[in-house]
Every structure is written in structure tokens, then in C-alpha cells.
Amino acid sequence: MDREPLGPEDIAKLMPEEYALGNLTILFKRADVGLKRCIRFLTGIARRARSHRYAVLKAVDPAVAGATFDLFEEPTTKPS
């Protein structure tokens, strides 16, 4: 069930026409900006959560406390 992600135009088309106030171009741009802000916000939350989990593990697990790695590096292999 692979689907293409929705773009700003797709999202804007789902909204009632009166939201466009007669100018779909502006609505598309606003949807794009809103989508980018939402993604940035969620990415920030994920990074803070990752840091918090690491801090807790580091405090209770000596193996984690002594490990050195880049917490925000994207994994290059899939977990098995």
C-alpha cells in the first residue's frame, strides 16, 4: 500500500473553496509554508526526545555512558 506523499497542492485541494478567498495560488503557498513548519516542528520534537532518552540511558547504563557516537547521525544500515 505505497502511496505518494501529499504535496501542498493536494492538501489545498482538499480544503473548502472559500478558504482560498478566490486565489488558489496563495492558498497553495500557505499550505506549503504550513507543511514545512509542521515538519520542522516535529523534527525538533524527535531530536529532543532522542536526546532525553540518551540522557536517561547514560545515567543508568554504564555501557551507554562510556560509548561515543553521534546521536543525530542517520543510520546507514537497517536493524535486523
mmCIF file of the N, C-alpha and C atoms, coordinates in Angstrom:
data_MODEL
# 
_entry.id   MODEL 
# 
loop_
_atom_site.group_PDB 
_atom_site.id 
_atom_site.type_symbol 
_atom_site.label_atom_id 
_atom_site.label_alt_id 
_atom_site.label_comp_id 
_atom_site.label_asym_id 
_atom_site.label_entity_id 
_atom_site.label_seq_id 
_atom_site.pdbx_PDB_ins_code 
_atom_site.Cartn_x 
_atom_site.Cartn_y 
_atom_site.Cartn_z 
_atom_site.occupancy 
_atom_site.B_iso_or_equiv 
_atom_site.pdbx_formal_charge 
_atom_site.auth_seq_id 
_atom_site.auth_comp_id 
_atom_site.auth_asym_id 
_atom_site.auth_atom_id 
_atom_site.pdbx_PDB_model_num 
ATOM 1   N N  . MET A 1 1  ? 0.834   -1.184 0.000  1.00 0.00 ? 1  MET A N  1 
ATOM 2   C CA . MET A 1 1  ? 0.000   0.000  0.000  1.00 0.00 ? 1  MET A CA 1 
ATOM 3   C C  . MET A 1 1  ? 0.881   1.251  0.000  1.00 0.00 ? 1  MET A C  1 
ATOM 4   N N  . ASP A 1 2  ? 1.764   1.348  -0.983 1.00 0.00 ? 2  ASP A N  1 
ATOM 5   C CA . ASP A 1 2  ? 2.632   2.518  -1.112 1.00 0.00 ? 2  ASP A CA 1 
ATOM 6   C C  . ASP A 1 2  ? 1.868   3.634  -1.799 1.00 0.00 ? 2  ASP A C  1 
ATOM 7   N N  . ARG A 1 3  ? 1.892   4.809  -1.171 1.00 0.00 ? 3  ARG A N  1 
ATOM 8   C CA . ARG A 1 3  ? 1.249   5.979  -1.755 1.00 0.00 ? 3  ARG A CA 1 
ATOM 9   C C  . ARG A 1 3  ? 2.250   7.113  -1.798 1.00 0.00 ? 3  ARG A C  1 
ATOM 10  N N  . GLU A 1 4  ? 2.085   7.957  -2.783 1.00 0.00 ? 4  GLU A N  1 
ATOM 11  C CA . GLU A 1 4  ? 2.898   9.165  -2.867 1.00 0.00 ? 4  GLU A CA 1 
ATOM 12  C C  . GLU A 1 4  ? 2.472   10.095 -1.728 1.00 0.00 ? 4  GLU A C  1 
ATOM 13  N N  . PRO A 1 5  ? 3.423   10.787 -1.093 1.00 0.00 ? 5  PRO A N  1 
ATOM 14  C CA . PRO A 1 5  ? 3.030   11.740 -0.055 1.00 0.00 ? 5  PRO A CA 1 
ATOM 15  C C  . PRO A 1 5  ? 2.254   12.906 -0.659 1.00 0.00 ? 5  PRO A C  1 
ATOM 16  N N  . LEU A 1 6  ? 1.349   13.453 0.121  1.00 0.00 ? 6  LEU A N  1 
ATOM 17  C CA . LEU A 1 6  ? 0.572   14.598 -0.339 1.00 0.00 ? 6  LEU A CA 1 
ATOM 18  C C  . LEU A 1 6  ? 1.453   15.835 -0.376 1.00 0.00 ? 6  LEU A C  1 
ATOM 19  N N  . GLY A 1 7  ? 1.326   16.608 -1.431 1.00 0.00 ? 7  GLY A N  1 
ATOM 20  C CA . GLY A 1 7  ? 2.033   17.876 -1.545 1.00 0.00 ? 7  GLY A CA 1 
ATOM 21  C C  . GLY A 1 7  ? 1.105   19.008 -1.144 1.00 0.00 ? 7  GLY A C  1 
ATOM 22  N N  . PRO A 1 8  ? 1.605   20.236 -1.106 1.00 0.00 ? 8  PRO A N  1 
ATOM 23  C CA . PRO A 1 8  ? 0.770   21.373 -0.703 1.00 0.00 ? 8  PRO A CA 1 
ATOM 24  C C  . PRO A 1 8  ? -0.447  21.555 -1.601 1.00 0.00 ? 8  PRO A C  1 
ATOM 25  N N  . GLU A 1 9  ? -0.287  21.301 -2.917 1.00 0.00 ? 9  GLU A N  1 
ATOM 26  C CA . GLU A 1 9  ? -1.429  21.448 -3.823 1.00 0.00 ? 9  GLU A CA 1 
ATOM 27  C C  . GLU A 1 9  ? -2.522  20.435 -3.487 1.00 0.00 ? 9  GLU A C  1 
ATOM 28  N N  . ASP A 1 10 ? -2.107  19.195 -3.175 1.00 0.00 ? 10 ASP A N  1 
ATOM 29  C CA . ASP A 1 10 ? -3.079  18.154 -2.827 1.00 0.00 ? 10 ASP A CA 1 
ATOM 30  C C  . ASP A 1 10 ? -3.841  18.525 -1.556 1.00 0.00 ? 10 ASP A C  1 
ATOM 31  N N  . ILE A 1 11 ? -3.106  19.037 -0.580 1.00 0.00 ? 11 ILE A N  1 
ATOM 32  C CA . ILE A 1 11 ? -3.738  19.432 0.676  1.00 0.00 ? 11 ILE A CA 1 
ATOM 33  C C  . ILE A 1 11 ? -4.686  20.597 0.446  1.00 0.00 ? 11 ILE A C  1 
ATOM 34  N N  . ALA A 1 12 ? -4.262  21.584 -0.334 1.00 0.00 ? 12 ALA A N  1 
ATOM 35  C CA . ALA A 1 12 ? -5.101  22.753 -0.608 1.00 0.00 ? 12 ALA A CA 1 
ATOM 36  C C  . ALA A 1 12 ? -6.376  22.352 -1.346 1.00 0.00 ? 12 ALA A C  1 
ATOM 37  N N  . LYS A 1 13 ? -6.299  21.355 -2.236 1.00 0.00 ? 13 LYS A N  1 
ATOM 38  C CA . LYS A 1 13 ? -7.483  20.918 -2.978 1.00 0.00 ? 13 LYS A CA 1 
ATOM 39  C C  . LYS A 1 13 ? -8.512  20.243 -2.071 1.00 0.00 ? 13 LYS A C  1 
ATOM 40  N N  . LEU A 1 14 ? -8.065  19.718 -0.951 1.00 0.00 ? 14 LEU A N  1 
ATOM 41  C CA . LEU A 1 14 ? -8.974  19.077 -0.008 1.00 0.00 ? 14 LEU A CA 1 
ATOM 42  C C  . LEU A 1 14 ? -9.739  20.089 0.839  1.00 0.00 ? 14 LEU A C  1 
ATOM 43  N N  . MET A 1 15 ? -9.245  21.307 0.894  1.00 0.00 ? 15 MET A N  1 
ATOM 44  C CA . MET A 1 15 ? -9.858  22.333 1.723  1.00 0.00 ? 15 MET A CA 1 
ATOM 45  C C  . MET A 1 15 ? -11.042 22.966 0.986  1.00 0.00 ? 15 MET A C  1 
ATOM 46  N N  . PRO A 1 16 ? -12.024 23.473 1.736  1.00 0.00 ? 16 PRO A N  1 
ATOM 47  C CA . PRO A 1 16 ? -13.157 24.154 1.097  1.00 0.00 ? 16 PRO A CA 1 
ATOM 48  C C  . PRO A 1 16 ? -12.700 25.346 0.260  1.00 0.00 ? 16 PRO A C  1 
ATOM 49  N N  . GLU A 1 17 ? -13.396 25.586 -0.860 1.00 0.00 ? 17 GLU A N  1 
ATOM 50  C CA . GLU A 1 17 ? -13.001 26.669 -1.781 1.00 0.00 ? 17 GLU A CA 1 
ATOM 51  C C  . GLU A 1 17 ? -13.001 28.040 -1.125 1.00 0.00 ? 17 GLU A C  1 
ATOM 52  N N  . GLU A 1 18 ? -13.885 28.262 -0.164 1.00 0.00 ? 18 GLU A N  1 
ATOM 53  C CA . GLU A 1 18 ? -13.947 29.592 0.457  1.00 0.00 ? 18 GLU A CA 1 
ATOM 54  C C  . GLU A 1 18 ? -12.665 29.910 1.244  1.00 0.00 ? 18 GLU A C  1 
ATOM 55  N N  . TYR A 1 19 ? -11.874 28.891 1.604  1.00 0.00 ? 19 TYR A N  1 
ATOM 56  C CA . TYR A 1 19 ? -10.605 29.143 2.274  1.00 0.00 ? 19 TYR A CA 1 
ATOM 57  C C  . TYR A 1 19 ? -9.621  29.847 1.344  1.00 0.00 ? 19 TYR A C  1 
ATOM 58  N N  . ALA A 1 20 ? -9.755  29.642 0.050  1.00 0.00 ? 20 ALA A N  1 
ATOM 59  C CA . ALA A 1 20 ? -8.836  30.239 -0.919 1.00 0.00 ? 20 ALA A CA 1 
ATOM 60  C C  . ALA A 1 20 ? -9.108  31.722 -1.113 1.00 0.00 ? 20 ALA A C  1 
ATOM 61  N N  . LEU A 1 21 ? -10.296 32.160 -0.774 1.00 0.00 ? 21 LEU A N  1 
ATOM 62  C CA . LEU A 1 21 ? -10.688 33.563 -0.941 1.00 0.00 ? 21 LEU A CA 1 
ATOM 63  C C  . LEU A 1 21 ? -10.429 34.040 -2.371 1.00 0.00 ? 21 LEU A C  1 
ATOM 64  N N  . GLY A 1 22 ? -10.662 33.143 -3.333 1.00 0.00 ? 22 GLY A N  1 
ATOM 65  C CA . GLY A 1 22 ? -10.531 33.493 -4.741 1.00 0.00 ? 22 GLY A CA 1 
ATOM 66  C C  . GLY A 1 22 ? -9.136  33.376 -5.304 1.00 0.00 ? 22 GLY A C  1 
ATOM 67  N N  . ASN A 1 23 ? -8.155  32.973 -4.511 1.00 0.00 ? 23 ASN A N  1 
ATOM 68  C CA . ASN A 1 23 ? -6.786  32.902 -5.014 1.00 0.00 ? 23 ASN A CA 1 
ATOM 69  C C  . ASN A 1 23 ? -6.133  31.597 -4.571 1.00 0.00 ? 23 ASN A C  1 
ATOM 70  N N  . LEU A 1 24 ? -6.221  30.579 -5.425 1.00 0.00 ? 24 LEU A N  1 
ATOM 71  C CA . LEU A 1 24 ? -5.656  29.277 -5.088 1.00 0.00 ? 24 LEU A CA 1 
ATOM 72  C C  . LEU A 1 24 ? -4.139  29.304 -4.979 1.00 0.00 ? 24 LEU A C  1 
ATOM 73  N N  . THR A 1 25 ? -3.480  30.165 -5.739 1.00 0.00 ? 25 THR A N  1 
ATOM 74  C CA . THR A 1 25 ? -2.022  30.244 -5.689 1.00 0.00 ? 25 THR A CA 1 
ATOM 75  C C  . THR A 1 25 ? -1.545  30.596 -4.286 1.00 0.00 ? 25 THR A C  1 
ATOM 76  N N  . ILE A 1 26 ? -2.190  31.570 -3.670 1.00 0.00 ? 26 ILE A N  1 
ATOM 77  C CA . ILE A 1 26 ? -1.822  31.962 -2.306 1.00 0.00 ? 26 ILE A CA 1 
ATOM 78  C C  . ILE A 1 26 ? -2.108  30.817 -1.340 1.00 0.00 ? 26 ILE A C  1 
ATOM 79  N N  . LEU A 1 27 ? -3.241  30.143 -1.536 1.00 0.00 ? 27 LEU A N  1 
ATOM 80  C CA . LEU A 1 27 ? -3.566  29.019 -0.663 1.00 0.00 ? 27 LEU A CA 1 
ATOM 81  C C  . LEU A 1 27 ? -2.510  27.924 -0.779 1.00 0.00 ? 27 LEU A C  1 
ATOM 82  N N  . PHE A 1 28 ? -2.057  27.630 -2.004 1.00 0.00 ? 28 PHE A N  1 
ATOM 83  C CA . PHE A 1 28 ? -1.020  26.619 -2.205 1.00 0.00 ? 28 PHE A CA 1 
ATOM 84  C C  . PHE A 1 28 ? 0.264   27.019 -1.475 1.00 0.00 ? 28 PHE A C  1 
ATOM 85  N N  . LYS A 1 29 ? 0.644   28.283 -1.593 1.00 0.00 ? 29 LYS A N  1 
ATOM 86  C CA . LYS A 1 29 ? 1.865   28.759 -0.942 1.00 0.00 ? 29 LYS A CA 1 
ATOM 87  C C  . LYS A 1 29 ? 1.739   28.659 0.578  1.00 0.00 ? 29 LYS A C  1 
ATOM 88  N N  . ARG A 1 30 ? 0.583   29.047 1.111  1.00 0.00 ? 30 ARG A N  1 
ATOM 89  C CA . ARG A 1 30 ? 0.383   28.980 2.564  1.00 0.00 ? 30 ARG A CA 1 
ATOM 90  C C  . ARG A 1 30 ? 0.399   27.538 3.048  1.00 0.00 ? 30 ARG A C  1 
ATOM 91  N N  . ALA A 1 31 ? -0.206  26.628 2.272  1.00 0.00 ? 31 ALA A N  1 
ATOM 92  C CA . ALA A 1 31 ? -0.198  25.208 2.642  1.00 0.00 ? 31 ALA A CA 1 
ATOM 93  C C  . ALA A 1 31 ? 1.232   24.687 2.641  1.00 0.00 ? 31 ALA A C  1 
ATOM 94  N N  . ASP A 1 32 ? 2.041   25.108 1.674  1.00 0.00 ? 32 ASP A N  1 
ATOM 95  C CA . ASP A 1 32 ? 3.433   24.674 1.590  1.00 0.00 ? 32 ASP A CA 1 
ATOM 96  C C  . ASP A 1 32 ? 4.216   25.167 2.800  1.00 0.00 ? 32 ASP A C  1 
ATOM 97  N N  . VAL A 1 33 ? 4.044   26.435 3.158  1.00 0.00 ? 33 VAL A N  1 
ATOM 98  C CA . VAL A 1 33 ? 4.742   27.007 4.318  1.00 0.00 ? 33 VAL A CA 1 
ATOM 99  C C  . VAL A 1 33 ? 4.301   26.285 5.588  1.00 0.00 ? 33 VAL A C  1 
ATOM 100 N N  . GLY A 1 34 ? 3.001   26.064 5.732  1.00 0.00 ? 34 GLY A N  1 
ATOM 101 C CA . GLY A 1 34 ? 2.488   25.381 6.920  1.00 0.00 ? 34 GLY A CA 1 
ATOM 102 C C  . GLY A 1 34 ? 3.028   23.966 7.039  1.00 0.00 ? 34 GLY A C  1 
ATOM 103 N N  . LEU A 1 35 ? 3.089   23.268 5.922  1.00 0.00 ? 35 LEU A N  1 
ATOM 104 C CA . LEU A 1 35 ? 3.610   21.898 5.909  1.00 0.00 ? 35 LEU A CA 1 
ATOM 105 C C  . LEU A 1 35 ? 5.087   21.877 6.320  1.00 0.00 ? 35 LEU A C  1 
ATOM 106 N N  . LYS A 1 36 ? 5.863   22.811 5.796  1.00 0.00 ? 36 LYS A N  1 
ATOM 107 C CA . LYS A 1 36 ? 7.293   22.879 6.144  1.00 0.00 ? 36 LYS A CA 1 
ATOM 108 C C  . LYS A 1 36 ? 7.488   23.203 7.623  1.00 0.00 ? 36 LYS A C  1 
ATOM 109 N N  . ARG A 1 37 ? 6.664   24.108 8.155  1.00 0.00 ? 37 ARG A N  1 
ATOM 110 C CA . ARG A 1 37 ? 6.768   24.447 9.581  1.00 0.00 ? 37 ARG A CA 1 
ATOM 111 C C  . ARG A 1 37 ? 6.416   23.248 10.444 1.00 0.00 ? 37 ARG A C  1 
ATOM 112 N N  . CYS A 1 38 ? 5.395   22.524 10.057 1.00 0.00 ? 38 CYS A N  1 
ATOM 113 C CA . CYS A 1 38 ? 4.975   21.341 10.803 1.00 0.00 ? 38 CYS A CA 1 
ATOM 114 C C  . CYS A 1 38 ? 6.091   20.297 10.813 1.00 0.00 ? 38 CYS A C  1 
ATOM 115 N N  . ILE A 1 39 ? 6.704   20.068 9.668  1.00 0.00 ? 39 ILE A N  1 
ATOM 116 C CA . ILE A 1 39 ? 7.794   19.094 9.570  1.00 0.00 ? 39 ILE A CA 1 
ATOM 117 C C  . ILE A 1 39 ? 8.971   19.522 10.443 1.00 0.00 ? 39 ILE A C  1 
ATOM 118 N N  . ARG A 1 40 ? 9.325   20.815 10.409 1.00 0.00 ? 40 ARG A N  1 
ATOM 119 C CA . ARG A 1 40 ? 10.421  21.322 11.246 1.00 0.00 ? 40 ARG A CA 1 
ATOM 120 C C  . ARG A 1 40 ? 10.104  21.136 12.728 1.00 0.00 ? 40 ARG A C  1 
ATOM 121 N N  . PHE A 1 41 ? 8.861   21.420 13.113 1.00 0.00 ? 41 PHE A N  1 
ATOM 122 C CA . PHE A 1 41 ? 8.433   21.293 14.500 1.00 0.00 ? 41 PHE A CA 1 
ATOM 123 C C  . PHE A 1 41 ? 8.533   19.843 14.960 1.00 0.00 ? 41 PHE A C  1 
ATOM 124 N N  . LEU A 1 42 ? 8.018   18.917 14.148 1.00 0.00 ? 42 LEU A N  1 
ATOM 125 C CA . LEU A 1 42 ? 8.055   17.502 14.513 1.00 0.00 ? 42 LEU A CA 1 
ATOM 126 C C  . LEU A 1 42 ? 9.478   16.960 14.541 1.00 0.00 ? 42 LEU A C  1 
ATOM 127 N N  . THR A 1 43 ? 10.333  17.437 13.642 1.00 0.00 ? 43 THR A N  1 
ATOM 128 C CA . THR A 1 43 ? 11.734  17.021 13.640 1.00 0.00 ? 43 THR A CA 1 
ATOM 129 C C  . THR A 1 43 ? 12.414  17.479 14.925 1.00 0.00 ? 43 THR A C  1 
ATOM 130 N N  . GLY A 1 44 ? 12.109  18.694 15.358 1.00 0.00 ? 44 GLY A N  1 
ATOM 131 C CA . GLY A 1 44 ? 12.676  19.212 16.612 1.00 0.00 ? 44 GLY A CA 1 
ATOM 132 C C  . GLY A 1 44 ? 12.241  18.384 17.805 1.00 0.00 ? 44 GLY A C  1 
ATOM 133 N N  . ILE A 1 45 ? 10.971  18.006 17.839 1.00 0.00 ? 45 ILE A N  1 
ATOM 134 C CA . ILE A 1 45 ? 10.471  17.168 18.936 1.00 0.00 ? 45 ILE A CA 1 
ATOM 135 C C  . ILE A 1 45 ? 11.191  15.828 18.938 1.00 0.00 ? 45 ILE A C  1 
ATOM 136 N N  . ALA A 1 46 ? 11.354  15.230 17.765 1.00 0.00 ? 46 ALA A N  1 
ATOM 137 C CA . ALA A 1 46 ? 12.034  13.926 17.672 1.00 0.00 ? 46 ALA A CA 1 
ATOM 138 C C  . ALA A 1 46 ? 13.482  14.029 18.156 1.00 0.00 ? 46 ALA A C  1 
ATOM 139 N N  . ARG A 1 47 ? 14.173  15.104 17.801 1.00 0.00 ? 47 ARG A N  1 
ATOM 140 C CA . ARG A 1 47 ? 15.564  15.277 18.238 1.00 0.00 ? 47 ARG A CA 1 
ATOM 141 C C  . ARG A 1 47 ? 15.645  15.435 19.759 1.00 0.00 ? 47 ARG A C  1 
ATOM 142 N N  . ARG A 1 48 ? 14.730  16.227 20.335 1.00 0.00 ? 48 ARG A N  1 
ATOM 143 C CA . ARG A 1 48 ? 14.742  16.413 21.791 1.00 0.00 ? 48 ARG A CA 1 
ATOM 144 C C  . ARG A 1 48 ? 14.421  15.103 22.505 1.00 0.00 ? 48 ARG A C  1 
ATOM 145 N N  . ALA A 1 49 ? 13.480  14.338 21.965 1.00 0.00 ? 49 ALA A N  1 
ATOM 146 C CA . ALA A 1 49 ? 13.132  13.056 22.577 1.00 0.00 ? 49 ALA A CA 1 
ATOM 147 C C  . ALA A 1 49 ? 14.321  12.101 22.530 1.00 0.00 ? 49 ALA A C  1 
ATOM 148 N N  . ARG A 1 50 ? 15.036  12.092 21.414 1.00 0.00 ? 50 ARG A N  1 
ATOM 149 C CA . ARG A 1 50 ? 16.216  11.237 21.269 1.00 0.00 ? 50 ARG A CA 1 
ATOM 150 C C  . ARG A 1 50 ? 17.276  11.643 22.299 1.00 0.00 ? 50 ARG A C  1 
ATOM 151 N N  . SER A 1 51 ? 17.492  12.929 22.476 1.00 0.00 ? 51 SER A N  1 
ATOM 152 C CA . SER A 1 51 ? 18.468  13.412 23.453 1.00 0.00 ? 51 SER A CA 1 
ATOM 153 C C  . SER A 1 51 ? 18.064  13.023 24.869 1.00 0.00 ? 51 SER A C  1 
ATOM 154 N N  . HIS A 1 52 ? 16.779  13.133 25.162 1.00 0.00 ? 52 HIS A N  1 
ATOM 155 C CA . HIS A 1 52 ? 16.285  12.811 26.500 1.00 0.00 ? 52 HIS A CA 1 
ATOM 156 C C  . HIS A 1 52 ? 16.461  11.314 26.796 1.00 0.00 ? 52 HIS A C  1 
ATOM 157 N N  . ARG A 1 53 ? 16.096  10.468 25.834 1.00 0.00 ? 53 ARG A N  1 
ATOM 158 C CA . ARG A 1 53 ? 16.262  9.023  26.032 1.00 0.00 ? 53 ARG A CA 1 
ATOM 159 C C  . ARG A 1 53 ? 17.729  8.675  26.259 1.00 0.00 ? 53 ARG A C  1 
ATOM 160 N N  . TYR A 1 54 ? 18.605  9.308  25.499 1.00 0.00 ? 54 TYR A N  1 
ATOM 161 C CA . TYR A 1 54 ? 20.042  9.062  25.648 1.00 0.00 ? 54 TYR A CA 1 
ATOM 162 C C  . TYR A 1 54 ? 20.513  9.489  27.037 1.00 0.00 ? 54 TYR A C  1 
ATOM 163 N N  . ALA A 1 55 ? 20.054  10.629 27.508 1.00 0.00 ? 55 ALA A N  1 
ATOM 164 C CA . ALA A 1 55 ? 20.467  11.117 28.829 1.00 0.00 ? 55 ALA A CA 1 
ATOM 165 C C  . ALA A 1 55 ? 20.026  10.152 29.926 1.00 0.00 ? 55 ALA A C  1 
ATOM 166 N N  . VAL A 1 56 ? 18.816  9.628  29.809 1.00 0.00 ? 56 VAL A N  1 
ATOM 167 C CA . VAL A 1 56 ? 18.318  8.681  30.804 1.00 0.00 ? 56 VAL A CA 1 
ATOM 168 C C  . VAL A 1 56 ? 19.130  7.390  30.751 1.00 0.00 ? 56 VAL A C  1 
ATOM 169 N N  . LEU A 1 57 ? 19.349  6.852  29.557 1.00 0.00 ? 57 LEU A N  1 
ATOM 170 C CA . LEU A 1 57 ? 20.131  5.620  29.421 1.00 0.00 ? 57 LEU A CA 1 
ATOM 171 C C  . LEU A 1 57 ? 21.567  5.811  29.933 1.00 0.00 ? 57 LEU A C  1 
ATOM 172 N N  . LYS A 1 58 ? 22.136  6.952  29.625 1.00 0.00 ? 58 LYS A N  1 
ATOM 173 C CA . LYS A 1 58 ? 23.505  7.252  30.038 1.00 0.00 ? 58 LYS A CA 1 
ATOM 174 C C  . LYS A 1 58 ? 23.614  7.269  31.564 1.00 0.00 ? 58 LYS A C  1 
ATOM 175 N N  . ALA A 1 59 ? 22.559  7.747  32.219 1.00 0.00 ? 59 ALA A N  1 
ATOM 176 C CA . ALA A 1 59 ? 22.568  7.828  33.681 1.00 0.00 ? 59 ALA A CA 1 
ATOM 177 C C  . ALA A 1 59 ? 22.440  6.457  34.344 1.00 0.00 ? 59 ALA A C  1 
ATOM 178 N N  . VAL A 1 60 ? 21.795  5.504  33.703 1.00 0.00 ? 60 VAL A N  1 
ATOM 179 C CA . VAL A 1 60 ? 21.538  4.217  34.352 1.00 0.00 ? 60 VAL A CA 1 
ATOM 180 C C  . VAL A 1 60 ? 22.342  3.055  33.782 1.00 0.00 ? 60 VAL A C  1 
ATOM 181 N N  . ASP A 1 61 ? 22.956  3.224  32.620 1.00 0.00 ? 61 ASP A N  1 
ATOM 182 C CA . ASP A 1 61 ? 23.678  2.117  31.980 1.00 0.00 ? 61 ASP A CA 1 
ATOM 183 C C  . ASP A 1 61 ? 25.126  2.514  31.721 1.00 0.00 ? 61 ASP A C  1 
ATOM 184 N N  . PRO A 1 62 ? 26.069  1.900  32.446 1.00 0.00 ? 62 PRO A N  1 
ATOM 185 C CA . PRO A 1 62 ? 27.482  2.261  32.269 1.00 0.00 ? 62 PRO A CA 1 
ATOM 186 C C  . PRO A 1 62 ? 27.982  2.042  30.838 1.00 0.00 ? 62 PRO A C  1 
ATOM 187 N N  . ALA A 1 63 ? 27.454  1.039  30.137 1.00 0.00 ? 63 ALA A N  1 
ATOM 188 C CA . ALA A 1 63 ? 27.897  0.788  28.762 1.00 0.00 ? 63 ALA A CA 1 
ATOM 189 C C  . ALA A 1 63 ? 27.520  1.958  27.851 1.00 0.00 ? 63 ALA A C  1 
ATOM 190 N N  . VAL A 1 64 ? 26.361  2.522  28.076 1.00 0.00 ? 64 VAL A N  1 
ATOM 191 C CA . VAL A 1 64 ? 25.923  3.671  27.274 1.00 0.00 ? 64 VAL A CA 1 
ATOM 192 C C  . VAL A 1 64 ? 26.713  4.912  27.692 1.00 0.00 ? 64 VAL A C  1 
ATOM 193 N N  . ALA A 1 65 ? 26.955  5.049  28.980 1.00 0.00 ? 65 ALA A N  1 
ATOM 194 C CA . ALA A 1 65 ? 27.680  6.224  29.475 1.00 0.00 ? 65 ALA A CA 1 
ATOM 195 C C  . ALA A 1 65 ? 29.083  6.302  28.879 1.00 0.00 ? 65 ALA A C  1 
ATOM 196 N N  . GLY A 1 66 ? 29.720  5.142  28.654 1.00 0.00 ? 66 GLY A N  1 
ATOM 197 C CA . GLY A 1 66 ? 31.073  5.139  28.121 1.00 0.00 ? 66 GLY A CA 1 
ATOM 198 C C  . GLY A 1 66 ? 31.149  5.128  26.601 1.00 0.00 ? 66 GLY A C  1 
ATOM 199 N N  . ALA A 1 67 ? 30.018  4.985  25.936 1.00 0.00 ? 67 ALA A N  1 
ATOM 200 C CA . ALA A 1 67 ? 30.005  4.901  24.476 1.00 0.00 ? 67 ALA A CA 1 
ATOM 201 C C  . ALA A 1 67 ? 30.163  6.279  23.847 1.00 0.00 ? 67 ALA A C  1 
ATOM 202 N N  . THR A 1 68 ? 30.787  6.316  22.687 1.00 0.00 ? 68 THR A N  1 
ATOM 203 C CA . THR A 1 68 ? 30.880  7.559  21.928 1.00 0.00 ? 68 THR A CA 1 
ATOM 204 C C  . THR A 1 68 ? 30.295  7.319  20.546 1.00 0.00 ? 68 THR A C  1 
ATOM 205 N N  . PHE A 1 69 ? 29.330  8.111  20.199 1.00 0.00 ? 69 PHE A N  1 
ATOM 206 C CA . PHE A 1 69 ? 28.693  8.044  18.890 1.00 0.00 ? 69 PHE A CA 1 
ATOM 207 C C  . PHE A 1 69 ? 27.937  9.329  18.635 1.00 0.00 ? 69 PHE A C  1 
ATOM 208 N N  . ASP A 1 70 ? 27.605  9.540  17.392 1.00 0.00 ? 70 ASP A N  1 
ATOM 209 C CA . ASP A 1 70 ? 26.846  10.730 17.004 1.00 0.00 ? 70 ASP A CA 1 
ATOM 210 C C  . ASP A 1 70 ? 25.369  10.412 17.143 1.00 0.00 ? 70 ASP A C  1 
ATOM 211 N N  . LEU A 1 71 ? 24.746  11.015 18.114 1.00 0.00 ? 71 LEU A N  1 
ATOM 212 C CA . LEU A 1 71 ? 23.345  10.741 18.418 1.00 0.00 ? 71 LEU A CA 1 
ATOM 213 C C  . LEU A 1 71 ? 22.418  11.087 17.263 1.00 0.00 ? 71 LEU A C  1 
ATOM 214 N N  . PHE A 1 72 ? 22.779  12.060 16.447 1.00 0.00 ? 72 PHE A N  1 
ATOM 215 C CA . PHE A 1 72 ? 21.891  12.518 15.390 1.00 0.00 ? 72 PHE A CA 1 
ATOM 216 C C  . PHE A 1 72 ? 22.278  12.028 14.011 1.00 0.00 ? 72 PHE A C  1 
ATOM 217 N N  . GLU A 1 73 ? 23.268  11.158 13.932 1.00 0.00 ? 73 GLU A N  1 
ATOM 218 C CA . GLU A 1 73 ? 23.653  10.595 12.642 1.00 0.00 ? 73 GLU A CA 1 
ATOM 219 C C  . GLU A 1 73 ? 22.573  9.622  12.181 1.00 0.00 ? 73 GLU A C  1 
ATOM 220 N N  . GLU A 1 74 ? 22.230  9.704  10.925 1.00 0.00 ? 74 GLU A N  1 
ATOM 221 C CA . GLU A 1 74 ? 21.234  8.790  10.377 1.00 0.00 ? 74 GLU A CA 1 
ATOM 222 C C  . GLU A 1 74 ? 21.856  7.405  10.222 1.00 0.00 ? 74 GLU A C  1 
ATOM 223 N N  . PRO A 1 75 ? 21.116  6.350  10.586 1.00 0.00 ? 75 PRO A N  1 
ATOM 224 C CA . PRO A 1 75 ? 21.676  5.003  10.435 1.00 0.00 ? 75 PRO A CA 1 
ATOM 225 C C  . PRO A 1 75 ? 21.912  4.664  8.972  1.00 0.00 ? 75 PRO A C  1 
ATOM 226 N N  . THR A 1 76 ? 23.008  3.934  8.735  1.00 0.00 ? 76 THR A N  1 
ATOM 227 C CA . THR A 1 76 ? 23.316  3.542  7.349  1.00 0.00 ? 76 THR A CA 1 
ATOM 228 C C  . THR A 1 76 ? 22.844  2.133  7.029  1.00 0.00 ? 76 THR A C  1 
ATOM 229 N N  . THR A 1 77 ? 22.524  1.372  8.077  1.00 0.00 ? 77 THR A N  1 
ATOM 230 C CA . THR A 1 77 ? 22.007  0.013  7.843  1.00 0.00 ? 77 THR A CA 1 
ATOM 231 C C  . THR A 1 77 ? 20.678  -0.133 8.560  1.00 0.00 ? 77 THR A C  1 
ATOM 232 N N  . LYS A 1 78 ? 19.834  -1.004 8.048  1.00 0.00 ? 78 LYS A N  1 
ATOM 233 C CA . LYS A 1 78 ? 18.554  -1.258 8.682  1.00 0.00 ? 78 LYS A CA 1 
ATOM 234 C C  . LYS A 1 78 ? 18.748  -2.270 9.807  1.00 0.00 ? 78 LYS A C  1 
ATOM 235 N N  . PRO A 1 79 ? 18.047  -2.062 10.923 1.00 0.00 ? 79 PRO A N  1 
ATOM 236 C CA . PRO A 1 79 ? 18.156  -3.039 12.009 1.00 0.00 ? 79 PRO A CA 1 
ATOM 237 C C  . PRO A 1 79 ? 17.571  -4.383 11.564 1.00 0.00 ? 79 PRO A C  1 
ATOM 238 N N  . SER A 1 80 ? 18.147  -5.461 12.067 1.00 0.00 ? 80 SER A N  1 
ATOM 239 C CA . SER A 1 80 ? 17.648  -6.778 11.679 1.00 0.00 ? 80 SER A CA 1 
ATOM 240 C C  . SER A 1 80 ? 16.536  -7.246 12.587 1.00 0.00 ? 80 SER A C  1 
# 
